[in-house]
């Protein structure tokens, strides 16, 4: 089992841009890609580009998705 995502105060030094991490965190939200994109406020195409590694997500986007995943894991 993967380690639960722990949410703390935002810290841009924790920015992780590798596509495998992006895909893992998005999966852990329990949402469809489209629903996750809508919650974060980006297009589905943008989210797919993050997963594919063709575009890097910003730290604010990472933090938002990590928060969604943490809330999903704590339900």
Protein Blocks (a to p, Z undefined) as FASTA:
>chain_A
ZZddddddddfklpcfbfklmmmmmmmnopafklmmmmnopafklmmmmmnopaccdfkl
mmmmmmmmmmmmmZZ
